[in-house]
Amino acid sequence: MDAAISRQLVDKIYEKRKAAALDLEKSIRECHQQGEQKRINQIIDQLVEMFSQTSNPLHIRNGGLIGLAGTAIALGVDIASYMDKFINPLLSCFIDSENRIRYFSAECLYNIAKVSKGEVLVYFNDIFDALSKLAADSELSVKNGAELLDRLLKDIVAESASVYIPMYPETAKARNEKDALSSVLVDLTSSSEEGPKKAFSLAHFIPLLRERIYVVSPFTRSYLVSWITVLDSVPELELITYLPEFLDGLLKYLSDPTEDVRVATENLLTDFLREIHDVTIVSRQFEHHAHAKEKYRSSSTLAHRHDPESGQEGESDQKSHQGSEPAVNHDIASELDDQDIGSWVPGQGVKIDFPSIVDILLQQLDGEHDEIQQSTALRWLADFVSFAPEVMVPFTPRLIPAILPNLAHHVSMIQNAANRTNKFLFNVIQNLPIGQESLAHPNLWSQGGTNLQPQAQEEPADPFDYQAAVNELTIQFISEFEETRVSALKWLIMLHQKVPKKILAMDDGTFPALLKTLSDSSEEVIKHDLQLLAQISSSSEENYFKAFMMNLLELFSTDRRLLETRGSLIIRQLCVNLNTERIYKTFAEILEKEDDLEFASVIVQKLNIILVTSPELAEFRRRLKSLENRQDGQALFTTLYRCWCHNAVSVFSLCLLAQAYEHASNLLYIFAELEITVPMLVQVDKLVQLIESPVFTYLRLQLLEPERYPYLFKCLYGLLMLLPQSSAFVSLRNRLNAVNSAGFLQVSPKM
């Protein structure tokens, strides 16, 4: 460097240093024109020495920086061949303790980037990392200078990153060296580049972004979001393929205390979701197009196949199809060819790593993340299920435990998102084809003589793991939330309707869990549980049904509180979902042999009350009342009677219901031999109330025909004699006196 310029470049006065930089710029330009690269190298080394030595006074270091800026302006794009000498020392100044050094180093790099253009992208990672620190600088002037450099670098990336190839051997060499250093961080096979390597490599940038994405400074976060937005705006870079590398950290920005960061992140994530949707739709269209084209070509080949014996078959086939069809086929062929002209469509060929993205979204739902992250993850999952159901189906066993617990979330935003996701996924699985073999691929047909022979083809594996889904749903039975438990049962009901032979067998672990769920505190849960149990029973063999009834009675026996509080609900719901006669006959056959007589008496009493009062059993009651006309009704009565004998009042009630009045009157004599206990009197009291209910309207009307039903009066008077002087006694006496006062009892029975 000229001695006069060197002295003036380190002057304490800024204006003199600036004038020296202009003189140096002229000198460098002359050296460059004369091909004095050696001298230029020496000058650059001298300048680097000036600003990189922290022991140098401030004015000397600033002189070195302003001199380097002038050198870059003089060399223009040719500065690229010298950049490897000064980039790292220059970037070291970005973290200098002196504000003015940080500012002038940013200004210097701005001038270098402005003239070198795409060549500077070789050092993008280093510059990006250094700038990320300046983005949070406490000095406003430094931050402003960094923003100018940042905007320039973004313009260069947006314009050149996807196409620029280094022009100079020195920068190309630097690019190769960075490849060697970063190959341990990124799988280069996933982004292999053929031919000359471009100055910018997204694959090499991603490891740095993955590391920096977890910063907490709102300024640095804003800086990163802006850069991700820029990189995503360059279609050829296909940043979306690397989304799993930084999505987790990016989602954390949604809960940043700074509104600007939150808004920018929400907008960026919205763009990513829209891009994933578009890529998925484009990919599906291209797959359909390729399949249609292959199918058409295969069918054309078959239609014009040549018979080796006659040599005329193709022509014959062609003649037989004359008319409109060849024209239609020609139109199809033209359309398919027109669609395959090689033009690029946004999203074409882009790969979305759904498994990794879904993994990250599921991690947001563990309850430890902020509510906005959870609701956003659920919204993404719902959208994935909506526009890419074929991709999401295999994830169902993992989605279930992530979605269902949030159906009752205390935050409405999360609850609504969970309900939407659950609804979409439920509908997708419900409409999933079952046992549908895929159509044979056109290429899987062979020609044997004049006949077409289908070649063997393996049936594709079912993408939905039913058993894994059932296991996850069963676990939800222990959830503290009623909505979650109900939804799990709805899922199981739907799955069993689809594949009753594949899931929920008697010998798997689900049945005990379903049985235990009958003790649930929620009536809604019990109803759905019974619907599922009934559904399983109706599609199973008789042994399963009987085992189910035995297990249910055993549950009632061990949990008397359940029998007392939920017994009626359980039995009535079973009658709604299954054949009532089958239920009662099976119960009766089991209870007839019950050793615990006290339990047998209690359960028979419960069954009898349900039989007499429940609207669901109206048809069953009608069958019991027609004993004289139907043998099957008599057999049913006999089966119930043997069991109902465990409870005296219940068997008497059964006889009244079946209009077996004579036998009922005979039972009263047996009652006289029994110990009339308070519980028994309570049962008689309830029976009197039932006689006054609509169910026994026919019985009360039969009192008007004593000649036809003489034993009915004997039954009721006998019942009256059993009762103490109570309200039930008064009620029944008044009923009988009403008939007597009308004179009906004075009518002599016909012989």
C-alpha positions in Angstrom: 0.0 0.0 0.0 1.3 3.5 -0.8 2.9 5.0 2.3 0.9 8.3 2.0 -2.4 6.4 1.7 -1.4 4.1 4.6 -0.7 7.0 6.9 -3.9 8.9 6.0 -6.0 5.7 6.3 -5.2 5.4 10.0 -5.7 9.1 10.8 -7.8 9.9 13.8 -10.0 12.1 11.7 -12.8 10.2 9.8 -12.8 12.6 6.8 -9.1 11.9 6.2 -9.7 8.2 6.4 -12.5 8.4 4.0 -10.4 10.4 1.5 -7.7 7.8 1.9 -10.1 5.1 1.1 -11.1 6.8 -2.1 -7.4 7.1 -3.1 -6.9 3.4 -2.2 -9.9 2.6 -4.4 -8.2 4.3 -7.4 -4.9 2.6 -6.7 -6.5 -0.9 -6.5 -8.4 -0.3 -9.7 -5.1 0.6 -11.4 -3.4 -2.5 -10.0 -6.3 -4.7 -11.2 -6.1 -3.3 -14.7 -2.4 -4.0 -14.8 -2.9 -7.5 -13.5 -1.0 -6.9 -10.2 -2.9 -9.6 -8.2 0.1 -10.1 -5.9 0.1 -6.5 -4.8 -3.7 -6.6 -4.3 -3.3 -9.7 -2.1 -0.6 -7.9 -0.1 -2.8 -4.8 0.3 -5.8 -6.9 1.4 -3.6 -8.8 3.9 -2.4 -5.4 5.3 -6.0 -4.2 5.6 -7.1 -7.4 7.4 -4.2 -7.0 9.8 -5.3 -3.5 10.6 -8.9 -4.3 11.6 -8.5 -7.8 12.9 -6.0 -6.9 15.6 -8.0 -6.0 18.6 -5.0 -4.4 20.2 -4.9 -1.7 17.5 -6.4 1.6 18.2 -10.0 2.2 17.1 -9.0 4.6 14.3 -6.6 2.1 12.8 -9.2 -0.7 12.8 -11.8 1.5 11.3 -9.3 2.5 8.6 -8.7 -1.1 7.8 -12.5 -1.6 7.4 -13.1 1.4 5.2 -10.1 0.6 3.1 -11.4 -3.0 2.5 -14.7 -1.5 1.5 -13.0 0.8 -1.0 -10.9 -2.2 -2.3 -14.1 -4.2 -2.9 -15.7 -1.3 -4.8 -12.6 -1.0 -7.0 -12.5 -4.7 -7.8 -16.3 -5.2 -8.3 -17.3 -8.8 -8.8 -13.6 -9.8 -9.0 -13.4 -9.3 -5.2 -14.8 -12.8 -5.1 -11.3 -14.4 -5.7 -10.0 -12.6 -2.6 -12.9 -13.1 -0.2 -11.6 -16.2 1.4 -8.8 -14.1 2.9 -11.0 -11.6 4.8 -14.6 -13.0 5.3 -14.0 -14.7 8.6 -11.8 -11.9 10.1 -14.5 -9.4 9.0 -17.3 -11.4 10.5 -15.4 -11.6 13.8 -15.8 -7.8 14.0 -19.6 -8.3 14.2 -19.2 -9.4 17.8 -16.6 -6.8 18.7 -17.2 -4.9 22.0 -16.8 -1.6 20.3 -20.0 -0.3 18.7 -18.3 1.5 15.8 -16.3 -1.6 14.8 -19.5 -3.6 14.6 -21.2 -0.8 12.5 -18.3 -0.3 10.1 -17.8 -4.0 9.6 -21.5 -4.4 8.6 -21.1 -1.4 6.3 -17.9 -2.9 4.8 -19.6 -6.3 4.1 -22.6 -4.4 2.6 -20.2 -2.9 0.0 -18.6 -6.3 -0.6 -21.9 -8.1 -1.1 -23.2 -5.3 -3.3 -20.4 -5.7 -5.8 -19.8 -9.5 -5.5 -23.5 -10.4 -5.8 -24.0 -14.1 -6.1 -20.4 -14.9 -5.2 -21.0 -13.9 -1.6 -23.6 -16.7 -1.3 -20.7 -19.2 -0.9 -20.3 -17.7 2.6 -24.0 -17.4 3.3 -24.0 -19.6 6.5 -21.2 -17.6 8.2 -22.8 -14.2 7.2 -26.2 -15.4 8.3 -25.0 -16.5 11.6 -23.1 -13.3 12.3 -26.1 -11.2 11.2 -28.4 -13.1 13.5 -26.4 -11.8 16.4 -26.5 -8.2 15.2 -30.2 -8.4 14.8 -30.4 -8.3 18.6 -27.7 -5.7 19.0 -28.3 -3.1 21.8 -26.9 -0.3 19.7 -29.5 1.2 17.3 -27.0 2.4 14.7 -25.4 -1.1 14.6 -28.9 -2.7 14.2 -29.8 -0.3 11.4 -26.6 -1.0 9.6 -27.2 -4.7 10.0 -30.7 -4.3 8.6 -29.3 -2.7 5.4 -27.0 -5.6 4.9 -29.7 -8.0 5.7 -32.1 -6.6 3.1 -29.3 -6.6 0.5 -28.5 -10.2 1.2 -32.2 -11.2 1.0 -32.4 -9.6 -2.4 -29.4 -11.5 -3.6 -30.8 -14.8 -2.3 -34.2 -14.2 -3.8 -32.7 -13.4 -7.2 -29.7 -15.8 -7.4 -29.7 -18.5 -4.7 -31.4 -21.1 -6.9 -29.3 -20.6 -10.0 -26.0 -18.9 -9.3 -22.8 -20.9 -9.9 -19.5 -19.4 -8.6 -17.5 -17.8 -11.4 -14.1 -17.9 -9.8 -12.0 -21.0 -8.9 -11.2 -19.5 -5.5 -14.9 -19.3 -4.5 -15.7 -22.6 -6.1 -12.9 -24.1 -4.0 -14.3 -22.5 -0.9 -17.7 -24.0 -1.8 -16.2 -27.5 -2.0 -14.4 -27.1 1.3 -17.7 -26.1 3.0 -19.3 -29.2 1.4 -16.6 -31.4 3.1 -17.1 -29.7 6.4 -20.9 -29.8 6.4 -21.4 -33.3 4.9 -21.4 -34.7 8.5 -24.4 -32.5 9.3 -26.6 -33.2 6.4 -27.4 -36.1 4.2 -26.0 -34.9 0.9 -27.7 -37.8 -1.0 -31.0 -36.1 -0.3 -30.0 -33.0 -2.2 -27.4 -34.2 -4.6 -26.3 -31.6 -7.2 -25.3 -32.7 -10.7 -22.7 -30.7 -12.5 -21.1 -27.4 -11.1 -22.2 -26.7 -7.6 -24.3 -23.6 -6.9 -23.0 -20.9 -4.6 -25.9 -21.4 -2.2 -26.8 -24.7 -0.7 -30.1 -25.0 1.2 -29.1 -28.5 2.4 -26.0 -27.0 4.1 -27.9 -24.1 5.5 -30.6 -26.2 7.2 -28.4 -27.6 10.0 -27.5 -24.1 11.0 -31.2 -23.1 11.0 -32.1 -26.2 13.0 -29.6 -25.1 15.6 -30.5 -21.4 15.7 -34.3 -21.9 15.6 -34.5 -22.3 19.4 -33.3 -18.8 20.2 -35.4 -16.8 22.7 -34.5 -13.3 21.7 -37.6 -11.8 19.9 -35.3 -9.8 17.6 -33.4 -12.9 16.5 -36.7 -14.8 16.2 -38.0 -12.0 14.0 -34.8 -12.2 11.9 -35.1 -16.0 11.5 -38.8 -15.8 10.5 -38.1 -13.2 7.9 -35.3 -15.3 6.4 -37.5 -18.4 6.4 -40.1 -16.4 4.6 -37.6 -15.3 2.0 -36.2 -18.7 1.4 -39.7 -20.2 1.1 -40.6 -17.6 -1.5 -38.0 -19.1 -3.9 -39.9 -22.0 -5.4 -36.8 -23.8 -6.8 -35.3 -24.1 -3.4 -38.2 -26.2 -2.1 -37.7 -25.2 1.5 -40.9 -27.1 2.4 -39.1 -30.4 2.0 -36.9 -29.4 5.0 -39.9 -28.2 7.2 -39.4 -30.9 9.9 -35.9 -29.6 10.6 -37.2 -26.3 12.1 -41.0 -26.7 12.6 -40.8 -27.6 16.3 -38.7 -24.4 17.1 -40.9 -22.3 14.8 -44.1 -23.4 16.6 -42.6 -22.1 19.9 -42.6 -18.6 18.4 -46.4 -18.6 18.5 -46.2 -18.0 22.2 -43.5 -15.3 22.0 -44.3 -12.2 24.2 -43.8 -9.9 21.2 -46.8 -9.5 19.0 -44.8 -8.9 15.8 -43.1 -12.2 16.2 -46.4 -14.0 16.8 -48.1 -12.5 13.8 -45.2 -13.1 11.5 -45.0 -16.7 12.6 -48.7 -17.3 12.2 -48.5 -15.9 8.7 -45.5 -18.0 7.8 -47.1 -21.2 9.2 -50.3 -20.4 7.2 -48.2 -20.2 4.1 -46.5 -23.5 4.9 -49.9 -25.2 5.4 -51.2 -23.8 2.2 -48.1 -24.9 0.4 -48.4 -28.4 1.8 -52.0 -28.5 0.6 -51.1 -27.4 -2.9 -48.1 -29.8 -3.2 -50.3 -32.7 -2.1 -53.1 -31.8 -4.6 -50.5 -31.4 -7.5 -48.8 -34.7 -6.6 -52.2 -36.5 -6.6 -53.1 -35.1 -9.9 -49.8 -36.2 -11.5 -50.3 -39.7 -10.0 -53.8 -39.9 -11.5 -52.5 -38.6 -14.8 -49.7 -41.1 -14.9 -52.0 -43.9 -14.0 -54.6 -42.9 -16.6 -51.9 -42.7 -19.3 -50.5 -46.1 -18.4 -53.9 -47.6 -18.3 -54.8 -46.1 -21.7 -51.6 -47.3 -23.3 -52.0 -50.8 -21.9 -55.6 -51.0 -23.1 -54.5 -49.8 -26.5 -51.8 -52.5 -26.6 -54.3 -55.2 -25.7 -56.9 -53.9 -28.3 -54.3 -54.2 -31.1 -52.6 -57.3 -30.0 -51.6 -59.7 -32.8 -52.8 -63.3 -33.0 -49.8 -65.4 -34.0 -52.0 -68.0 -35.7 -54.2 -66.0 -38.0 -52.4 -62.7 -38.0 -55.8 -60.9 -38.4 -57.1 -60.5 -34.8 -55.9 -57.0 -34.3 -57.5 -55.9 -37.6 -60.7 -57.7 -36.7 -60.9 -56.0 -33.3 -60.3 -52.7 -34.9 -63.2 -53.2 -37.3 -65.5 -54.4 -34.6 -65.0 -51.1 -32.7 -65.6 -48.8 -35.6 -67.9 -45.8 -34.8 -67.5 -43.2 -32.1 -65.2 -45.2 -29.8 -62.0 -44.8 -31.7 -62.6 -41.0 -31.9 -63.1 -40.9 -28.1 -59.9 -42.9 -27.6 -58.1 -40.5 -29.9 -59.4 -37.6 -27.8 -58.2 -39.2 -24.6 -54.8 -39.9 -26.1 -54.5 -36.3 -27.3 -55.5 -35.0 -23.9 -53.1 -37.1 -22.0 -50.3 -36.1 -24.4 -51.2 -32.4 -24.0 -50.9 -32.8 -20.2 -47.5 -34.3 -20.6 -45.7 -31.5 -22.4 -42.9 -31.1 -19.8 -44.0 -27.7 -18.4 -43.2 -27.2 -14.7 -46.1 -26.8 -12.3 -45.6 -25.3 -8.8 -45.4 -28.2 -6.3 -44.4 -30.7 -9.0 -41.9 -33.2 -7.7 -41.8 -31.7 -4.2 -41.7 -34.3 -1.4 -43.5 -33.6 1.9 -42.2 -35.5 4.9 -45.6 -36.1 6.5 -44.3 -38.7 9.1 -41.8 -36.3 10.5 -44.2 -33.3 10.5 -46.9 -35.4 12.2 -44.4 -36.5 14.8 -43.7 -32.8 15.6 -47.4 -31.9 15.7 -48.2 -34.7 18.1 -45.4 -33.6 20.4 -47.1 -30.2 20.7 -50.1 -31.9 22.3 -48.4 -33.3 25.4 -49.9 -30.6 27.6 -46.5 -29.0 28.3 -46.7 -26.7 25.3 -48.6 -23.4 25.2 -52.3 -23.5 24.2 -51.7 -21.7 20.9 -49.2 -24.4 19.9 -51.6 -27.1 20.8 -54.5 -25.6 18.9 -52.3 -24.9 15.9 -51.0 -28.5 15.9 -54.6 -29.8 16.0 -55.6 -27.4 13.2 -52.8 -28.7 11.0 -53.7 -32.3 11.7 -57.3 -31.7 10.9 -56.3 -30.1 7.6 -53.9 -33.0 6.8 -56.8 -35.4 7.4 -59.0 -33.3 5.2 -56.8 -33.0 2.1 -54.4 -35.9 2.5 -56.5 -38.7 4.2 -54.5 -41.5 2.5 -51.4 -40.2 4.2 -53.0 -39.8 7.6 -54.8 -43.1 7.9 -51.7 -45.1 9.1 -51.2 -42.5 11.9 -54.6 -43.1 13.4 -53.5 -45.2 16.4 -51.1 -42.3 17.3 -53.6 -39.6 16.6 -56.4 -41.1 18.8 -54.6 -40.6 22.2 -53.5 -37.1 21.1 -57.0 -35.9 20.0 -59.5 -37.5 22.3 -58.2 -36.2 25.6 -58.5 -32.6 24.2 -62.2 -33.0 23.4 -62.9 -31.8 26.9 -60.1 -29.2 27.1 -60.8 -26.2 29.3 -59.7 -23.9 26.5 -62.4 -23.6 23.9 -59.9 -23.0 21.1 -58.2 -26.3 21.7 -61.5 -28.1 22.3 -63.0 -26.9 19.1 -59.8 -27.8 17.1 -59.8 -31.3 18.7 -63.5 -31.8 17.8 -62.9 -30.8 14.2 -59.9 -33.1 13.9 -61.7 -36.0 15.5 -64.7 -35.5 13.3 -62.6 -35.5 10.1 -60.5 -38.5 11.1 -63.6 -40.5 12.2 -65.3 -39.9 8.9 -62.2 -40.9 6.9 -61.9 -44.2 8.8 -65.6 -44.8 8.6 -65.5 -44.5 4.8 -62.4 -46.5 4.4 -62.9 -49.4 2.0 -62.7 -52.7 3.8 -61.4 -55.9 2.1 -61.4 -54.2 -1.3 -58.8 -55.7 -3.5 -57.1 -53.1 -5.7 -57.7 -53.5 -9.4 -55.0 -55.4 -11.2 -52.4 -53.2 -12.7 -52.5 -53.2 -16.5 -49.0 -54.6 -16.7 -49.9 -57.6 -14.6 -51.8 -59.2 -17.4 -50.1 -61.7 -19.8 -51.3 -63.1 -23.1 -51.7 -66.8 -23.4 -52.8 -67.6 -27.0 -56.1 -65.7 -27.5 -56.9 -65.5 -23.8 -55.8 -63.0 -21.2 -54.3 -64.5 -18.1 -54.1 -62.4 -14.9 -50.7 -62.7 -13.2 -50.5 -63.3 -9.5 -50.6 -60.1 -7.4 -50.2 -59.8 -3.7 -53.0 -58.1 -1.9 -51.9 -54.7 -0.6 -51.4 -54.4 3.1 -54.1 -52.6 5.0 -52.9 -49.1 5.8 -55.0 -49.0 8.9 -54.0 -51.0 12.0 -57.3 -51.9 13.5 -55.9 -53.6 16.6 -53.5 -50.8 17.4 -56.4 -48.4 17.2 -58.6 -50.5 19.4 -55.8 -50.7 22.0 -55.4 -46.9 22.1 -59.2 -46.4 22.3 -59.4 -48.9 25.2 -56.9 -46.9 27.1 -59.1 -43.8 26.9 -61.7 -45.6 29.1 -59.7 -44.4 32.1 -59.8 -40.8 31.0 -61.2 -38.3 33.6 -63.2 -36.7 30.9 -66.7 -38.0 29.9 -66.4 -36.6 26.4 -63.2 -38.6 25.8 -64.7 -41.8 27.1 -67.9 -41.4 25.0 -65.9 -40.6 21.9 -63.6 -43.7 22.4 -66.7 -45.9 22.6 -68.2 -44.2 19.5 -65.0 -45.0 17.7 -65.1 -48.7 18.8 -68.8 -49.0 17.8 -67.9 -47.7 14.3 -64.8 -49.9 14.0 -66.7 -53.0 15.1 -69.5 -52.2 12.6 -66.9 -52.1 9.8 -64.9 -55.2 10.8 -66.7 -57.3 13.4 -64.5 -60.3 12.7 -61.2 -58.5 13.1 -61.6 -56.8 16.5 -63.1 -57.1 19.9 -63.2 -60.8 20.4 -64.3 -62.4 23.6 -60.8 -63.5 24.5 -59.0 -60.3 23.9 -58.3 -57.7 26.6 -61.0 -55.3 25.5 -64.0 -57.2 26.8 -63.1 -56.9 30.5 -62.5 -53.2 30.0 -65.9 -52.8 28.4 -67.5 -54.8 31.2 -65.8 -52.6 33.8 -66.9 -49.5 32.1 -70.5 -50.4 33.0 -69.5 -49.0 36.4 -68.8 -45.6 34.9 -70.3 -42.6 36.6 -71.6 -41.2 33.3 -75.0 -42.5 32.0 -73.9 -41.5 28.4 -70.8 -43.7 28.7 -72.8 -46.6 29.9 -75.3 -46.3 27.1 -72.6 -46.4 24.4 -70.7 -49.2 26.2 -73.9 -51.3 26.2 -74.5 -50.5 22.6 -71.0 -51.8 21.8 -71.4 -54.9 24.0 -74.7 -55.6 22.4 -73.2 -55.1 18.9 -70.4 -57.6 19.7 -73.0 -60.1 21.1 -75.3 -59.9 18.1 -72.4 -60.7 15.7 -71.0 -63.5 17.9 -71.8 -67.0 18.6 -74.3 -68.0 21.3 -71.5 -69.0 23.7 -70.2 -65.4 23.6 -73.6 -64.0 24.4 -74.2 -66.4 27.3 -70.7 -65.7 28.6 -71.5 -62.0 28.4 -74.7 -62.4 30.4 -72.8 -64.5 33.0 -70.1 -61.9 33.3 -72.7 -59.2 33.7 -74.5 -61.0 36.5 -71.2 -61.7 38.2 -70.5 -57.9 38.0 -73.8 -57.2 39.6 -73.2 -59.8 42.3 -69.8 -58.3 43.2 -70.9 -54.7 42.8 -74.3 -54.3 44.5 -74.1 -50.5 44.3 -73.9 -50.8 40.5 -76.9 -53.0 40.5 -78.8 -50.6 42.6 -77.9 -47.4 40.8 -77.3 -48.5 37.2 -78.8 -52.0 37.0 -82.1 -50.8 35.4 -80.3 -48.6 32.9 -78.0 -51.4 31.9 -80.6 -54.0 31.4 -83.0 -51.6 29.6 -80.3 -50.5 27.2 -79.4 -54.0 26.5 -83.1 -54.6 25.6 -83.0 -51.7 23.3 -80.0 -53.0 21.4 -80.6 -56.7 21.6 -83.5 -59.2 21.5 -85.3 -58.8 24.8 -86.5 -62.4 24.9 -83.0 -63.7 24.3 -81.7 -61.5 27.2 -84.4 -62.5 29.7 -84.3 -66.2 28.8 -80.5 -66.3 29.2 -80.7 -64.5 32.5 -83.4 -66.8 33.7 -81.5 -70.0 32.7 -78.4 -68.7 34.5 -80.2 -67.5 37.6 -82.2 -70.6 38.0 -79.0 -72.4 39.1 -77.7 -69.5 41.2 -76.3 -70.6 44.5 -76.5 -67.1 46.1 -80.2 -67.1 46.8 -80.2 -63.6 48.2 -78.6 -62.2 45.1 -80.9 -64.2 42.9 -83.9 -62.7 44.7 -82.6 -59.2 44.3 -81.8 -59.5 40.6 -85.1 -61.2 39.8 -86.9 -58.4 41.6 -85.0 -55.9 39.4 -85.7 -57.8 36.2 -89.4 -58.1 37.1 -89.7 -54.3 37.7 -88.1 -53.6 34.3 -90.3 -56.2 32.7 -93.5 -54.6 34.1 -92.6 -50.9 33.7 -90.2 -50.3 30.8 -91.6 -49.0 27.5 -88.8 -50.9 25.7 -90.4 -54.2 26.8 -93.9 -53.5 25.7 -93.9 -56.1 22.9 -92.3 -58.6 25.3 -95.2 -58.1 27.8 -97.7 -58.6 25.0 -96.2 -62.0 24.2 -96.5 -63.1 27.9 -100.1 -62.2 28.0 -101.0 -64.5 25.1 -100.2 -67.9 26.9 -103.5 -69.5 25.8 -102.9 -68.9 22.1 -99.2 -69.4 21.6 -97.0 -72.2 22.6 -93.8 -70.2 22.4 -95.4 -67.7 24.9 -96.0 -70.7 27.2 -92.4 -71.9 26.9 -91.2 -68.4 27.6 -93.4 -68.1 30.7 -92.2 -71.5 32.0 -88.5 -70.4 31.6 -89.1 -67.2 33.4 -91.3 -68.8 36.1 -88.6 -71.2 37.2 -86.2 -68.4 37.8 -88.7 -65.9 39.2 -89.5 -68.4 42.0 -86.4 -66.9 43.7 -88.6 -64.0 44.6 -92.2 -64.6 45.8 -93.7 -61.2 44.9 -92.0 -61.2 41.5 -93.3 -64.6 40.5 -96.8 -63.5 41.7 -96.4 -60.4 39.5 -95.3 -62.5 36.6 -98.5 -64.6 36.9 -100.6 -61.4 36.9 -98.8 -60.1 33.8 -99.4 -63.5 32.0 -103.0 -63.6 33.2 -102.4 -66.9 35.0 -104.7 -65.8 37.8 -105.7 -69.2 39.0 -102.1 -70.2 39.6 -101.4 -66.8 41.2 -104.2 -67.3 43.6 -102.7 -70.7 44.6 -99.4 -69.0 45.2 -101.0 -66.9 47.9 -101.4 -70.0 50.1 -97.7 -70.6 49.8 -97.0 -67.0 50.8 -98.8 -67.8 54.0 -96.1 -70.3 54.9 -93.3 -67.8 54.2 -91.9 -65.3 56.7 -93.6 -62.0 55.9 -90.6 -59.6 56.2 -90.5 -55.9 55.9 -88.7 -56.1 52.5 -91.4 -58.4 51.2 -94.1 -56.1 52.4 -92.3 -53.2 50.6 -92.4 -55.3 47.4 -96.1 -56.0 47.8 -96.6 -52.3 48.3 -94.8 -51.6 45.0 -96.9 -54.2 43.3 -100.1 -52.5 44.4 -98.8 -49.3 43.0 -98.0 -51.1 39.7 -101.5 -52.4 39.6 -102.7 -48.8 39.6 -100.3 -48.0 36.7 -101.1 -47.9 33.0 -99.4 -51.3 32.5 -102.1 -53.1 34.3 -105.1 -51.2 32.8 -106.2 -54.4 31.2 -106.3 -56.1 34.6 -108.4 -53.4 36.2 -110.9 -53.6 33.3 -111.0 -57.4 33.7 -112.5 -56.8 37.2 -115.7 -55.7 35.4 -116.0 -59.3 34.1 -116.0 -61.5 37.3 -117.6 -64.4 35.5 -114.6 -64.6 33.1 -111.9 -63.8 35.6 -113.1 -65.1 39.0 -109.6 -66.0 40.2 -108.4 -62.4 39.6 -110.6 -61.2 42.4 -109.3 -64.0 44.6 -105.7 -62.9 43.8 -106.3 -59.3 44.6 -108.3 -60.0 47.8 -105.6 -62.4 48.9 -103.0 -59.7 48.3 -105.2 -57.3 50.3 -105.2 -59.8 53.2 -101.4 -59.9 53.2 -101.0 -56.2 53.5 -101.1 -54.4 56.9 -103.3 -51.3 57.3 -101.2 -49.1 55.0 -101.7 -46.7 52.1 -101.3 -49.6 49.7 -104.0 -51.5 51.6 -106.4 -48.5 51.3 -105.6 -48.1 47.6 -106.3 -51.7 46.7 -109.4 -51.9 49.0 -110.8 -48.8 47.3 -110.2 -50.3 43.9 -112.0 -53.6 44.8 -114.8 -51.7 46.6 -115.4 -49.7 43.5 -116.1 -52.9 41.5 -118.2 -54.3 44.4 -120.3 -51.1 44.7 -121.1 -51.3 41.0 -122.7 -54.7 41.5 -120.3 -56.7 39.4 -119.4 -59.1 42.2 -123.1 -60.1 42.6 -123.2 -61.5 39.1 -123.1 -65.2 39.4 -120.3 -67.0 37.5 -121.5 -68.9 34.5 -121.1 -72.7 34.8 
